[in-house]
Structures are given as structure tokens and as C-alpha cells.
Amino acid sequence: MVDITHKSNTLRTAVAQAIVKVSSEETIRAIQNKMVPKGDVFAMSKAAGLLGVKKTSDLLPDCHPLPIEFTDISYEIDKLQIKILITVKTNYKTGVEVEAMHGASIVALNMYDMLKPIDKGIEISNIRLLKKTGGKSDLNNP
């Protein structure tokens, strides 16, 4: 891991997204009406995403374990696409970009897993960092 002992704690924020595209309106209605056989897709995927954020350093060898002090996971439905937005914050010596993108990925994968029995045409795309603040390279452009 990179040596961060010389860095100071500052507020670090990252916003990431992932897109889950389903193949039918019936799938969107099943999600919204909580009729998916495996359960409430949004609630279960949020729980999975929270775990994903917290476990990032356990799975990616160069990520520092760090205190996650805030995570928000929200969804926007646009026709057949579900945009996952995840915000992660900490007061620490290193950023939370990877944690945010990892969380978004895990949310999307959990959605895929829950929806695959009712929809064989699911796609995951556009896992990316939308915004980063804090630290030396403050990337603050949505």
C-alpha cells in the first residue's frame, strides 16, 4: 500500500454510479411493486451496497481500511434503466472513490442476482466516479 502516514485527515467525499438496464416494463413494475420472488430489490441491494463499501479494503489489496462515516444509496428509474447513485464520506487521509464505485458495483450485482429469475436480459454498465471532493486532487465536476 502507498504510505499515507504523512497526510492529514480531511473530509473526503465521492459520488459514483452504476446503471442496471432491464429488458421489460414488467421487470420495472415487479421491482416497484415489490413482487420480485427474491424480495425487495431496492432494500436488499442497498444492504449489499453498504456491505460492499465497508468491505472494499478486504477485497482490493492496495485499498487502505478506513472509517466510513456516511453512505447514501439512491435509485432513479428512467424507462428500462435504473441509475444507482452512491455517496460515501469520511474524514481520513485517503479518498473514498474506490469504496463508492465498489459499492455501486455490488448494488448492481445484487440487483442482477435478484432479477435474473424473471429477466434474462439484464445489463450492468457505466460504473464510474461522478464527483470527488477533498484531498490534494479535488475533482469536483459532475
DSSP file with accessible surface (Angstrom, degrees, kcal/mol):
  #  RESIDUE AA STRUCTURE BP1 BP2  ACC     N-H-->O    O-->H-N    N-H-->O    O-->H-N    TCO  KAPPA ALPHA  PHI   PSI    X-CA   Y-CA   Z-CA
    1    1 A M              0   0  133      0, 0.0     2,-0.1     0, 0.0    62,-0.1   0.000 360.0 360.0 360.0 153.2    0.0    0.0    0.0
    2    2 A V        -     0   0  108     60,-0.4     2,-0.6     1,-0.1    62,-0.0  -0.416 360.0-107.1 -69.6 142.5    1.0    3.6   -0.6
    3    3 A D        +     0   0  101      1,-0.1     3,-0.1    -2,-0.1    -1,-0.1  -0.610  45.6 164.6 -75.1 116.4    2.4    5.4    2.5
    4    4 A I    >   +     0   0   13     -2,-0.6     3,-1.6     1,-0.1    -1,-0.1   0.269  41.8 109.0-114.6  13.2   -0.2    7.8    3.8
    5    5 A T  T 3  S+     0   0  102      1,-0.3    -1,-0.1     3,-0.0    -2,-0.0   0.767  77.3  54.5 -64.2 -24.5    1.2    8.5    7.2
    6    6 A H  T 3  S+     0   0  139     -3,-0.1    -1,-0.3     2,-0.1     2,-0.1   0.597  91.1  96.1 -83.9 -10.4    2.3   12.0    6.2
    7    7 A K    <   -     0   0   76     -3,-1.6     2,-0.3     1,-0.1    86,-0.1  -0.448  69.5-128.9 -82.4 155.1   -1.2   13.0    5.1
    8    8 A S        -     0   0   91     -2,-0.1     2,-0.3    85,-0.1    84,-0.1  -0.717  27.9-101.6 -99.1 152.2   -3.7   14.9    7.2
    9    9 A N        +     0   0   93     -2,-0.3     2,-0.3    82,-0.1    84,-0.2  -0.539  51.0 162.7 -70.1 130.1   -7.3   13.9    7.8
   10   10 A T  E     -A   92   0A  53     82,-2.1    82,-1.9    -2,-0.3     2,-0.4  -0.953  48.6 -83.8-140.1 162.6   -9.7   15.9    5.7
   11   11 A L  E     -A   91   0A  88     -2,-0.3     2,-0.4    80,-0.2    80,-0.2  -0.547  48.6-170.2 -69.0 122.9  -13.3   15.5    4.6
   12   12 A R  E     +A   90   0A  19     78,-3.4    78,-2.1    -2,-0.4     2,-0.4  -0.972   6.6 179.1-118.7 133.2  -13.4   13.2    1.6
   13   13 A T  E     -AB  89 133A  19    120,-2.2   120,-2.6    -2,-0.4     2,-0.3  -0.986   5.0-178.1-133.4 142.5  -16.5   12.6   -0.5
   14   14 A A  E     -AB  88 132A   0     74,-2.1    74,-2.5    -2,-0.4     2,-0.5  -0.998   9.5-162.4-140.3 140.8  -17.1   10.5   -3.6
   15   15 A V  E     +AB  87 131A  27    116,-2.7   115,-3.3    -2,-0.3   116,-1.7  -0.992  18.8 174.3-121.1 126.8  -20.2   10.0   -5.7
   16   16 A A  E     -AB  86 129A   0     70,-2.6    70,-2.6    -2,-0.5     2,-0.3  -0.858  11.0-157.8-127.8 164.3  -20.3    7.0   -8.0
   17   17 A Q  E     -AB  85 128A   8    111,-2.3   111,-1.9    -2,-0.3     2,-0.3  -0.947  10.0-174.0-138.0 159.9  -22.9    5.5  -10.3
   18   18 A A  E     -A   84   0A   0     66,-1.5    66,-3.3    -2,-0.3     2,-0.5  -0.958  18.7-140.4-144.2 152.4  -23.8    2.2  -12.0
   19   19 A I  E     -AB  83 125A   7    106,-2.9   106,-2.6    -2,-0.3     2,-0.5  -0.969   9.3-166.5-118.0 130.4  -26.6    1.6  -14.4
   20   20 A V  E     -AB  82 124A   0     62,-2.6    62,-3.1    -2,-0.5     2,-0.5  -0.980   9.3-164.9-112.5 121.3  -28.8   -1.6  -14.5
   21   21 A K  E     -AB  81 123A  82    102,-3.1   102,-2.5    -2,-0.5    60,-0.2  -0.935   2.9-164.1-109.1 127.1  -30.8   -2.0  -17.6
   22   22 A V        -     0   0    1     58,-2.6   100,-0.1    -2,-0.5     3,-0.1  -0.581  21.7-128.2-101.7 170.7  -33.6   -4.5  -17.6
   23   23 A S  S    S+     0   0   69     -2,-0.2     2,-0.3     1,-0.1     3,-0.1   0.504  79.3  34.1-102.5  -2.7  -35.4   -5.8  -20.7
   24   24 A S    >>  -     0   0   27     56,-0.1     4,-1.3     1,-0.1     3,-0.6  -1.000  66.2-125.8-152.2 155.3  -39.0   -5.2  -19.9
   25   25 A E  H 3> S+     0   0   90     -2,-0.3     4,-2.7     1,-0.2     5,-0.2   0.799 109.6  66.6 -62.9 -31.7  -41.5   -2.9  -18.3
   26   26 A E  H 3> S+     0   0  119      1,-0.2     4,-2.5     2,-0.2    -1,-0.2   0.877  98.5  51.9 -59.9 -36.3  -42.8   -5.9  -16.3
   27   27 A T  H <> S+     0   0    3     -3,-0.6     4,-2.2     2,-0.2    -1,-0.2   0.936 109.6  48.4 -66.4 -44.2  -39.4   -6.1  -14.5
   28   28 A I  H  X S+     0   0    4     -4,-1.3     4,-2.8     1,-0.2     5,-0.2   0.935 112.8  48.5 -60.9 -44.7  -39.6   -2.4  -13.5
   29   29 A R  H  X S+     0   0  111     -4,-2.7     4,-2.7     1,-0.2    -1,-0.2   0.905 109.2  52.9 -63.3 -39.9  -43.2   -2.9  -12.3
   30   30 A A  H  <>S+     0   0   17     -4,-2.5     5,-3.1    -5,-0.2     6,-0.6   0.904 111.7  46.5 -62.4 -39.4  -42.2   -6.0  -10.3
   31   31 A I  H ><5S+     0   0    3     -4,-2.2     3,-1.3     3,-0.2    11,-0.2   0.960 115.0  45.4 -65.3 -51.3  -39.4   -4.0   -8.6
   32   32 A Q  H 3<5S+     0   0  105     -4,-2.8    -2,-0.2     1,-0.3    -1,-0.2   0.854 117.2  44.0 -63.3 -36.0  -41.7   -1.0   -7.8
   33   33 A N  T 3<5S-     0   0  105     -4,-2.7    -1,-0.3    -5,-0.2    -2,-0.2   0.335 109.8-121.2 -92.1   5.7  -44.5   -3.2   -6.6
   34   34 A K  T < 5S+     0   0  135     -3,-1.3    -3,-0.2    -4,-0.2    -4,-0.1   0.891  71.6 132.6  55.1  46.6  -42.1   -5.5   -4.5
   35   35 A M      < +     0   0  136     -5,-3.1    -4,-0.2    -6,-0.2    -5,-0.1   0.208  22.7 123.8-110.5  12.1  -43.2   -8.5   -6.4
   36   36 A V    >   -     0   0    7     -6,-0.6     3,-2.4     3,-0.3    79,-0.1  -0.611  65.8-130.4 -74.9 129.7  -39.8  -10.0   -7.2
   37   37 A P  T 3  S+     0   0  101      0, 0.0    -1,-0.1     0, 0.0     3,-0.1   0.817 105.0  54.5 -53.4 -32.6  -39.6  -13.6   -5.9
   38   38 A K  T 3  S-     0   0   94     76,-0.5     2,-0.2     1,-0.3    77,-0.1   0.511 117.1-105.7 -82.7  -4.3  -36.3  -13.0   -4.1
   39   39 A G    <   -     0   0   29     -3,-2.4     2,-0.8    75,-0.1    -3,-0.3  -0.735  67.5  -5.4 122.2-165.7  -37.7   -9.9   -2.2
   40   40 A D     >  -     0   0   46     -2,-0.2     4,-2.7     1,-0.2     5,-0.3  -0.576  56.4-162.6 -74.0 105.5  -37.5   -6.1   -2.1
   41   41 A V  H  > S+     0   0    1     -2,-0.8     4,-2.3     1,-0.2     5,-0.2   0.905  84.9  46.3 -61.3 -45.4  -34.8   -5.4   -4.7
   42   42 A F  H  > S+     0   0   47    -11,-0.2     4,-2.0     2,-0.2    -1,-0.2   0.937 116.1  43.9 -67.2 -44.4  -34.1   -1.8   -3.6
   43   43 A A  H  > S+     0   0   53      2,-0.2     4,-2.1     1,-0.2    -2,-0.2   0.940 117.1  44.8 -66.7 -46.1  -33.8   -2.6    0.1
   44   44 A M  H  X S+     0   0  101     -4,-2.7     4,-2.3     1,-0.2    -1,-0.2   0.898 113.8  50.0 -65.6 -39.0  -31.7   -5.8   -0.4
   45   45 A S  H  X S+     0   0    0     -4,-2.3     4,-2.5    -5,-0.3    -1,-0.2   0.874 108.3  53.4 -69.4 -34.3  -29.5   -4.1   -2.9
   46   46 A K  H  X S+     0   0   89     -4,-2.0     4,-2.4    -5,-0.2    -1,-0.2   0.940 109.1  48.8 -63.6 -45.4  -28.9   -1.1   -0.6
   47   47 A A  H  X S+     0   0   48     -4,-2.1     4,-2.1     1,-0.2    -2,-0.2   0.925 112.0  49.1 -60.0 -42.7  -27.9   -3.5    2.2
   48   48 A A  H  X S+     0   0   17     -4,-2.3     4,-2.5     1,-0.2    -1,-0.2   0.911 110.1  51.7 -63.0 -41.0  -25.5   -5.3   -0.2
   49   49 A G  H  X S+     0   0    0     -4,-2.5     4,-2.5     2,-0.2    -2,-0.2   0.897 106.6  52.8 -63.7 -40.4  -24.1   -1.9   -1.2
   50   50 A L  H  X S+     0   0   56     -4,-2.4     4,-2.1     1,-0.2    -1,-0.2   0.928 111.6  46.4 -61.0 -43.3  -23.4   -0.8    2.3
   51   51 A L  H  X S+     0   0  101     -4,-2.1     4,-2.1     1,-0.2    -2,-0.2   0.905 110.0  54.7 -63.7 -40.6  -21.5   -4.1    2.9
   52   52 A G  H  < S+     0   0    6     -4,-2.5     4,-0.5     2,-0.2    -2,-0.2   0.918 107.9  48.6 -59.5 -43.7  -19.6   -3.6   -0.3
   53   53 A V  H >< S+     0   0    2     -4,-2.5     3,-1.1     1,-0.2     4,-0.3   0.954 114.3  45.7 -60.8 -48.3  -18.5   -0.1    0.7
   54   54 A K  H 3< S+     0   0  140     -4,-2.1     3,-0.3     1,-0.2    -1,-0.2   0.802 114.8  47.4 -66.4 -30.3  -17.3   -1.4    4.1
   55   55 A K  T >X S+     0   0  105     -4,-2.1     3,-1.0     1,-0.2     4,-0.9   0.346  77.3 106.6 -96.5   7.0  -15.5   -4.4    2.7
   56   56 A T  H X> S+     0   0    1     -3,-1.1     4,-2.2    -4,-0.5     3,-1.3   0.921  80.0  49.6 -54.1 -47.3  -13.6   -2.7   -0.1
   57   57 A S  H 34 S+     0   0   30     -3,-0.3    -1,-0.3    -4,-0.3     6,-0.1   0.746 104.6  60.4 -69.2 -18.5  -10.3   -3.0    1.6
   58   58 A D  H <4 S+     0   0  107     -3,-1.0    -1,-0.3     1,-0.1    -2,-0.2   0.747 116.2  31.9 -74.3 -24.1  -10.8   -6.7    2.3
   59   59 A L  H << S+     0   0  115     -3,-1.3    -2,-0.2    -4,-0.9    -1,-0.1   0.682 111.6  60.2-108.6 -24.7  -11.1   -7.4   -1.4
   60   60 A L  S >< S-     0   0   67     -4,-2.2     3,-1.9    -5,-0.2    -1,-0.2  -0.929  72.1-149.2-112.1 113.0   -8.8   -4.9   -3.1
   61   61 A P  T 3  S+     0   0  117      0, 0.0    -1,-0.1     0, 0.0    -4,-0.0   0.750  91.1  45.7 -57.8 -32.4   -5.2   -5.3   -1.9
   62   62 A D  T 3  S+     0   0  122    -61,-0.1     2,-0.4     2,-0.1   -60,-0.4   0.452  87.2 105.2 -93.7   1.5   -4.0   -1.7   -2.2
   63   63 A C    <   -     0   0   22     -3,-1.9    -3,-0.1    -7,-0.2     3,-0.0  -0.689  69.0-130.9 -83.4 132.0   -7.0   -0.1   -0.6
   64   64 A H        -     0   0   27     -2,-0.4     2,-0.2     1,-0.1    -7,-0.1  -0.579  22.2-113.3 -76.5 140.1   -6.5    1.2    2.9
   65   65 A P        +     0   0   81      0, 0.0    -1,-0.1     0, 0.0   -10,-0.1  -0.562  50.5 172.9 -67.7 133.7   -9.0    0.2    5.6
   66   66 A L        -     0   0   29     -2,-0.2     2,-0.6   -12,-0.2    -9,-0.1  -0.981  38.8 -93.9-145.2 158.0  -10.7    3.4    6.5
   67   67 A P        -     0   0   62      0, 0.0     2,-0.7     0, 0.0    24,-0.3  -0.616  32.1-151.2 -77.0 118.5  -13.6    4.7    8.6
   68   68 A I        +     0   0   48     -2,-0.6    22,-0.2     1,-0.1     3,-0.1  -0.815  19.5 175.0 -87.0 118.9  -16.7    5.1    6.5
   69   69 A E        +     0   0  112     20,-2.2     2,-0.3    -2,-0.7    21,-0.2   0.573  62.5  14.3-105.3 -11.6  -18.7    7.8    8.2
   70   70 A F  E     +C   89   0A  93     19,-1.3    19,-2.4     2,-0.0     2,-0.3  -0.926  55.3 175.8-162.3 136.8  -21.6    8.2    5.7
   71   71 A T  E     -C   88   0A  31     -2,-0.3     2,-0.4    17,-0.2    17,-0.2  -0.977   4.7-175.9-142.2 133.0  -23.1    6.3    2.8
   72   72 A D  E     -C   87   0A  67     15,-2.4    15,-2.5    -2,-0.3     2,-0.4  -0.997   2.9-170.5-126.7 134.9  -26.2    7.1    0.8
   73   73 A I  E     +C   86   0A   8     -2,-0.4     2,-0.3    13,-0.2    13,-0.2  -0.993  13.4 168.3-126.5 124.9  -27.6    4.9   -1.9
   74   74 A S  E     -C   85   0A  43     11,-2.8    11,-2.7    -2,-0.4     2,-0.4  -0.905  19.8-143.1-133.8 165.0  -30.4    6.1   -4.1
   75   75 A Y  E     -C   84   0A  47     -2,-0.3     2,-0.4     9,-0.2     9,-0.2  -0.965   6.3-167.1-130.5 143.6  -32.1    5.0   -7.3
   76   76 A E  E     -C   83   0A  98      7,-2.0     7,-3.4    -2,-0.4     2,-0.5  -0.995  13.3-152.0-129.0 124.8  -33.5    6.7  -10.3
   77   77 A I  E     +C   82   0A  58     -2,-0.4     2,-0.4     5,-0.2     5,-0.2  -0.849  16.6 174.9 -98.8 128.0  -35.7    4.9  -12.8
   78   78 A D  E >   -C   81   0A 103      3,-3.0     3,-2.4    -2,-0.5     2,-0.4  -0.902  64.1 -63.7-133.0  99.7  -35.7    6.1  -16.4
   79   79 A K  T 3  S-     0   0  160     -2,-0.4   -51,-0.0     1,-0.3    -1,-0.0  -0.407 122.6 -10.4  59.0-110.8  -37.7    3.8  -18.7
   80   80 A L  T 3  S+     0   0   45     -2,-0.4   -58,-2.6    -3,-0.1     2,-0.4   0.312 120.9  89.9-100.4   8.6  -35.8    0.5  -18.5
   81   81 A Q  E <   -AC  21  78A  73     -3,-2.4    -3,-3.0   -60,-0.2     2,-0.6  -0.880  55.6-160.6-110.2 140.1  -32.8    1.8  -16.8
   82   82 A I  E     -AC  20  77A   0    -62,-3.1   -62,-2.6    -2,-0.4     2,-0.6  -0.974  12.2-154.4-114.9 115.6  -32.1    2.0  -13.1
   83   83 A K  E     -AC  19  76A  69     -7,-3.4    -7,-2.0    -2,-0.6     2,-0.5  -0.829   6.2-154.5 -91.4 124.4  -29.4    4.5  -12.2
   84   84 A I  E     -AC  18  75A   0    -66,-3.3   -66,-1.5    -2,-0.6     2,-0.5  -0.874  10.6-170.6 -97.4 125.6  -27.7    3.7   -8.9
   85   85 A L  E     -AC  17  74A  27    -11,-2.7   -11,-2.8    -2,-0.5     2,-0.4  -0.981   4.1-177.0-119.3 131.0  -26.1    6.7   -7.1
   86   86 A I  E     -AC  16  73A   0    -70,-2.6   -70,-2.6    -2,-0.5     2,-0.4  -0.994   8.4-167.4-133.1 130.0  -23.9    6.2   -4.1
   87   87 A T  E     -AC  15  72A  30    -15,-2.5   -15,-2.4    -2,-0.4     2,-0.4  -0.973   7.2-174.6-116.1 132.2  -22.3    8.8   -2.0
   88   88 A V  E     -AC  14  71A   0    -74,-2.5   -74,-2.1    -2,-0.4     2,-0.3  -0.985   2.4-174.9-128.2 138.3  -19.5    7.9    0.5
   89   89 A K  E     +AC  13  70A  80    -19,-2.4   -20,-2.2    -2,-0.4   -19,-1.3  -0.976   9.1 159.7-132.7 149.0  -17.9   10.3    3.1
   90   90 A T  E     -A   12   0A   1    -78,-2.1   -78,-3.4    -2,-0.3     2,-0.7  -0.972  37.7-131.6-154.3 158.9  -15.1   10.0    5.6
   91   91 A N  E     +A   11   0A  79     -2,-0.3     2,-0.3   -24,-0.3   -80,-0.2  -0.930  67.2 111.9-107.8  99.3  -12.7   12.3    7.5
   92   92 A Y  E    S-A   10   0A  58    -82,-1.9   -82,-2.1    -2,-0.7   -84,-0.1  -0.889  79.4 -91.6-156.6-174.8   -9.4   10.5    6.7
   93   93 A K  S    S+     0   0   54     -2,-0.3     2,-0.3   -84,-0.2   -85,-0.1   0.534 102.5  41.7 -88.1 -11.3   -6.1   10.6    5.0
   94   94 A T  S    S-     0   0   31    -84,-0.1   -82,-0.1   -87,-0.1   -84,-0.1  -0.951  86.6 -98.4-140.0 158.2   -7.2    9.0    1.7
   95   95 A G        -     0   0   10     -2,-0.3     4,-0.1     1,-0.1     3,-0.1  -0.102  12.5-138.0 -77.3 173.2  -10.2    9.2   -0.6
   96   96 A V     >  +     0   0    1     -8,-0.2     4,-2.4     1,-0.1     5,-0.2   0.065  65.5 114.7-119.2  23.5  -13.3    7.0   -0.9
   97   97 A E  H  > S+     0   0   47      1,-0.2     4,-2.5     2,-0.2     5,-0.2   0.917  81.0  45.3 -61.8 -46.7  -13.6    6.8   -4.7
   98   98 A V  H  > S+     0   0   56      1,-0.2     4,-3.1     2,-0.2     5,-0.2   0.904 111.5  53.5 -67.1 -37.9  -13.0    3.1   -4.9
   99   99 A E  H  > S+     0   0    9      2,-0.2     4,-2.6     1,-0.2    -1,-0.2   0.921 110.7  47.3 -61.4 -42.1  -15.3    2.5   -2.0
  100  100 A A  H  X S+     0   0    0     -4,-2.4     4,-2.4     2,-0.2    -2,-0.2   0.933 115.2  44.3 -66.0 -44.6  -18.1    4.4   -3.8
  101  101 A M  H  X S+     0   0   55     -4,-2.5     4,-2.3     2,-0.2    -2,-0.2   0.890 113.7  51.0 -68.5 -36.6  -17.5    2.6   -7.1
  102  102 A H  H  X S+     0   0   31     -4,-3.1     4,-2.5    -5,-0.2    -2,-0.2   0.937 110.4  49.6 -64.4 -45.0  -17.2   -0.8   -5.4
  103  103 A G  H  X S+     0   0    0     -4,-2.6     4,-2.5    -5,-0.2    -2,-0.2   0.925 110.5  49.6 -59.2 -43.9  -20.5   -0.1   -3.5
  104  104 A A  H  X S+     0   0    0     -4,-2.4     4,-2.3     1,-0.2    -1,-0.2   0.905 110.9  50.8 -62.3 -39.2  -22.2    0.8   -6.8
  105  105 A S  H  X S+     0   0   30     -4,-2.3     4,-2.7     2,-0.2    -1,-0.2   0.912 110.4  48.2 -63.8 -43.7  -20.9   -2.3   -8.4
  106  106 A I  H  X S+     0   0   45     -4,-2.5     4,-2.6     2,-0.2     5,-0.2   0.900 109.8  52.2 -67.3 -39.8  -22.2   -4.5   -5.6
  107  107 A V  H  X S+     0   0    0     -4,-2.5     4,-2.4    -5,-0.2    -1,-0.2   0.954 112.2  46.7 -57.8 -48.5  -25.6   -2.9   -5.7
  108  108 A A  H  X S+     0   0    0     -4,-2.3     4,-2.5     1,-0.2    -2,-0.2   0.913 112.5  49.0 -62.4 -42.9  -25.8   -3.6   -9.4
  109  109 A L  H  X S+     0   0   97     -4,-2.7     4,-2.6     2,-0.2    -1,-0.2   0.888 110.1  51.3 -65.4 -37.6  -24.7   -7.2   -9.0
  110  110 A N  H  X S+     0   0   34     -4,-2.6     4,-2.5     2,-0.2    -1,-0.2   0.921 109.5  50.6 -65.9 -40.3  -27.2   -7.8   -6.2
  111  111 A M  H  X S+     0   0    0     -4,-2.4     4,-2.3    -5,-0.2    -2,-0.2   0.938 110.3  50.2 -59.9 -45.7  -29.9   -6.4   -8.5
  112  112 A Y  H  X S+     0   0  101     -4,-2.5     4,-2.0     1,-0.2    -2,-0.2   0.942 110.7  49.2 -56.2 -48.8  -28.8   -8.7  -11.2
  113  113 A D  H  < S+     0   0   60     -4,-2.6    -1,-0.2     1,-0.2    -2,-0.2   0.901 114.4  44.6 -60.7 -40.7  -28.9  -11.7   -8.9
  114  114 A M  H  < S+     0   0    6     -4,-2.5   -76,-0.5     1,-0.2    -1,-0.2   0.822 119.0  41.9 -74.1 -29.9  -32.3  -10.9   -7.6
  115  115 A L  H >X S+     0   0    0     -4,-2.3     3,-1.9    -5,-0.2     4,-1.6   0.654  87.3  89.3 -93.3 -16.3  -33.8  -10.2  -11.0
  116  116 A K  T 3< S+     0   0   82     -4,-2.0    -1,-0.2     1,-0.3    -2,-0.1   0.808  81.6  60.3 -58.6 -28.9  -32.3  -13.0  -13.1
  117  117 A P  T 34 S+     0   0   65      0, 0.0    -1,-0.3     0, 0.0     3,-0.1   0.794 118.4  29.3 -67.6 -22.7  -35.1  -15.4  -12.4
  118  118 A I  T <4 S+     0   0   68     -3,-1.9     2,-0.3     1,-0.3    -2,-0.2   0.533 126.3  38.6-112.3  -7.8  -37.6  -13.0  -14.0
  119  119 A D     <  -     0   0    6     -4,-1.6     3,-0.5    -7,-0.1    -1,-0.3  -0.899  48.9-178.1-149.8 113.7  -35.5  -11.2  -16.6
  120  120 A K  S    S+     0   0  174     -2,-0.3    -4,-0.1     1,-0.2    -1,-0.1   0.466  78.3  67.6 -90.3   0.4  -32.7  -12.8  -18.7
  121  121 A G        +     0   0   33      2,-0.0     2,-0.2   -97,-0.0    -1,-0.2  -0.013  64.9 141.2-112.6  32.1  -31.7   -9.6  -20.5
  122  122 A I        -     0   0   16     -3,-0.5     2,-0.4  -100,-0.1  -100,-0.2  -0.531  27.8-170.0 -79.0 138.8  -30.2   -7.6  -17.6
  123  123 A E  E     -B   21   0A 114   -102,-2.5  -102,-3.1    -2,-0.2     2,-0.4  -0.978  12.1-154.1-127.3 143.5  -27.1   -5.4  -18.3
  124  124 A I  E     +B   20   0A  56     -2,-0.4     2,-0.3  -104,-0.2  -104,-0.2  -0.958  31.9 149.0-113.2 133.0  -24.8   -3.6  -16.0
  125  125 A S  E     +B   19   0A  40   -106,-2.6  -106,-2.9    -2,-0.4     3,-0.1  -0.937  35.8  41.3-151.7 174.2  -22.9   -0.6  -17.3
  126  126 A N  E     +     0   0A  94     -2,-0.3     2,-0.8     1,-0.2  -109,-0.1   0.821  52.2 174.0  53.2  43.6  -21.4    2.8  -16.6
  127  127 A I  E     +     0   0A  72   -109,-0.1     2,-0.3    -3,-0.1  -109,-0.2  -0.739  29.2 137.3 -77.3 114.7  -19.8    2.1  -13.3
  128  128 A R  E     -B   17   0A 128   -111,-1.9  -111,-2.3    -2,-0.8     2,-0.5  -0.995  60.0 -98.6-159.2 160.5  -17.9    5.4  -12.8
  129  129 A L  E     +B   16   0A  44     -2,-0.3  -113,-0.3  -113,-0.2     3,-0.1  -0.710  30.5 178.8 -83.0 127.4  -16.9    8.2  -10.5
  130  130 A L  E     +     0   0A  30   -115,-3.3     2,-0.3    -2,-0.5  -114,-0.2   0.768  65.6   2.3 -96.5 -33.8  -19.2   11.2  -10.9
  131  131 A K  E     -B   15   0A  80   -116,-1.7  -116,-2.7    11,-0.1    -1,-0.4  -0.990  54.2-174.5-158.1 144.4  -17.7   13.5   -8.3
  132  132 A K  E     -B   14   0A  15      7,-2.9     2,-0.3    -2,-0.3  -118,-0.2  -0.992   8.3-179.4-142.9 133.5  -14.8   13.6   -5.7
  133  133 A T  E     +B   13   0A  31   -120,-2.6  -120,-2.2    -2,-0.4     4,-0.1  -0.961  42.3  38.0-132.6 154.5  -14.1   16.2   -3.2
  134  134 A G  S    S+     0   0   13     -2,-0.3     5,-0.2     1,-0.2     3,-0.2  -0.065  76.1  58.4  94.1 161.1  -11.3   16.6   -0.6
  135  135 A G  S    S-     0   0   29   -124,-0.2     3,-0.4     1,-0.2    -1,-0.2  -0.115 102.3 -50.3  77.3-173.3   -7.7   15.8   -0.6
  136  136 A K  S    S+     0   0  204      1,-0.3     2,-0.9     2,-0.0    -1,-0.2   0.880 131.4  46.1 -69.7 -41.5   -5.0   17.1   -2.9
  137  137 A S  S    S-     0   0   80     -3,-0.2     2,-1.0    -4,-0.1    -1,-0.3  -0.631  75.8-170.6-107.6  77.5   -6.7   16.4   -6.2
  138  138 A D        -     0   0   87     -2,-0.9     2,-0.9    -3,-0.4    -5,-0.2  -0.544   0.9-169.0 -73.0 100.0  -10.2   17.7   -5.6
  139  139 A L        +     0   0   73     -2,-1.0    -7,-2.9    -5,-0.2     2,-0.2  -0.821  16.8 163.9 -93.7 100.5  -12.2   16.5   -8.7
  140  140 A N        +     0   0   92     -2,-0.9    -9,-0.1    -9,-0.2    -1,-0.1  -0.445  29.5 110.5-121.4  57.3  -15.4   18.5   -8.3
  141  141 A N              0   0   96     -2,-0.2    -2,-0.0   -11,-0.2     0, 0.0  -0.924 360.0 360.0-134.9 112.4  -17.1   18.2  -11.7
  142  142 A P              0   0  143      0, 0.0   -11,-0.1     0, 0.0    -2,-0.0  -0.002 360.0 360.0 -64.0 360.0  -20.3   16.2  -12.1
